[in-house]
Each structure stands twice: as C-alpha cells, then as structure tokens.
C-alpha cells in the first residue's frame, strides 16, 4: 500500500514537471553579411534542434542579412537541409531585398518572405518567443 502511494505520487509529480516545461521557441535576428555570424546561426540551429526536435526556430534576416540566403552563399546547402525540418524557417525582409535591388529568385528556394523583418521579430516576441541577435 505504501509503495503504491509513492509510485502514484512520483507519477503525478513527473506529469506536473513535464507540463510546466515551456515551449522552446527562438527567433534569430541576422542583419550582417559577415560569414562568422552566418556560421554561428547554422551552428546554433543544429545544436538546438538535435536535443530538442520539437523546438521552433526562425531566422529573420533584414539589413544585409539577406546575403546569408543567397543561392550562391556558402551556406545554401546547410540552409536547405535545415529548412527541410518543419520546425525551422528562414524569413527575409522584403524591404531589405527592395532596398538592395535583390530579386527573390536569387535566394535559396526554401526561404520565406515577410513584409518587414523587424515587425516579424517583434510579433514573435509578443507570442512568447525568445530572441537572439546573431553576432559572433
């Protein structure tokens, strides 16, 4: 009888702890064309998603960050591979593309577009997403 009580208490405690764990959601802010910053983003995405396969990760690029997702980028293959995971997305600011006269066809095909990269980040933060500025 006493052991049944401890087993039941342990199971209940385990369920409570598991239910309290927050969702793992992170938006990465990339504004640089620096390859070290870009490499850091690739590394972080891989380091997060392997032990946390349900994590939701989004990379938002504005300013010069769009260089990361150019089809000629040294990271194009890594981006394509990561984007195959439904929980990882790459979004580029349409304003940045327009200001830099970059056509959407010049980007890796898996990239999504948002009207305003800054607003995308603010929106994610309002939804409870964590924020990481991508710098080395």
Residue pairs with C-beta under 8 A, 6 or more apart in sequence:
22 128
23 54
23 56
23 128
24 48
24 52
24 54
24 55
24 56
25 55
25 56
25 57
25 124
25 127
25 128
25 129
25 130
26 48
26 55
26 56
26 57
26 58
26 129
26 130
26 131
26 132
27 58
27 59
27 60
27 120
27 121
27 124
27 125
27 129
27 130
27 131
27 132
28 41
28 44
28 45
28 57
28 58
28 59
28 60
28 132
28 133
28 134
29 60
29 121
29 131
29 132
29 133
29 134
30 37
30 38
30 41
30 59
30 60
30 61
30 65
30 68
30 134
31 61
31 62
31 63
31 64
31 65
31 134
32 38
32 63
32 64
32 65
32 134
32 135
33 64
33 65
33 67
33 68
34 136
35 74
36 136
37 134
37 135
37 136
38 67
38 68
38 73
38 75
38 134
39 75
39 136
40 134
40 135
40 136
41 59
41 68
41 134
42 75
42 78
42 79
42 82
44 132
44 134
45 57
45 59
45 82
45 88
46 82
48 55
48 57
49 55
49 57
49 82
49 85
49 87
49 88
53 87
54 87
55 87
56 87
56 129
57 87
57 88
57 89
58 88
58 89
58 90
58 91
58 124
58 129
59 68
59 88
59 89
59 90
59 91
59 134
60 91
60 92
60 93
60 114
60 117
60 120
60 121
60 124
61 68
61 69
61 90
61 91
61 92
61 93
61 96
61 117
62 92
62 93
62 95
62 96
62 116
62 117
62 118
63 96
64 96
64 100
65 92
65 93
65 96
65 117
66 92
66 93
66 96
66 97
66 100
66 102
66 107
67 73
68 75
68 79
69 76
69 79
69 90
69 92
69 107
69 108
69 111
70 76
70 102
70 106
70 107
70 108
71 106
71 107
71 108
71 109
72 106
73 79
73 108
76 108
79 90
79 108
79 110
79 111
80 108
80 109
80 110
82 88
82 90
83 89
83 90
83 108
83 110
83 111
84 110
89 112
90 108
90 110
90 111
90 112
91 111
91 112
91 113
91 114
91 117
91 120
92 107
92 111
92 112
92 113
92 114
92 117
93 113
93 114
93 115
93 116
93 117
93 118
93 120
94 113
94 114
94 115
94 116
95 115
95 116
95 117
96 102
96 117
97 103
97 104
97 113
104 113
114 120
121 131
124 131
125 131
